[in-house]
């Protein structure tokens, strides 16, 4: 079953996800998760890349690649009612896309397994 993806847009949403300290680091991505417990089944997703990644071009490229990986993975493997934040790493822009998607899948599965609501 697939679920709708919604975007996290405010700083408070990103901080709430980071505050839970549930994260999984893989090659090219760090995925953070937080159960909202608000009764809405939509999956929230946000993307971030710090200046450590590089200039604006490199950061935007990394975020575009993470958005596409999230579109491919989270509707199938993401937990309903959960917010996710994908944080770009230095190698996000250079990692082959299929490897990035595999890393995203592995991180999502790991977070689902550790939440107690594994599929």
Secondary structure, DSSP 8 states (H G I E B T S, - for coil): ----EEE--SHHHHHHHHHT-EEEEETTEEEEEEE--SS---EEEEEE--GGG-SHHHHHHHHHHHHHHHHHHHHHHS-TTEEEEEEE-TTTTTS-HHHHHHHHHHHHHHHHHHTT---
